[in-house]
């Protein structure tokens, strides 16, 4: 369930990022949002608030972003 939540949150983030910034290239999209996903995972581990860095969370985040980019482009918005 945790991975599904990560996937969904980052799917929505990626989709609405494309809606707001439609001219951004795939390179900038990836650099900005994947960096954000990795940074949130790293900060969870360093802040010691009961969360830890999990590679599968980062994978779920990245898959959500990738699907959002693909669907946005398929819809032709």
HELIX and SHEET records of a PDB file:
HELIX    1   1 UNK A    2  UNK A   20  1                                  19    
HELIX    2   2 UNK A   26  UNK A   47  1                                  22    
HELIX    3   3 UNK A   55  UNK A   75  1                                  21    
END                                                                             
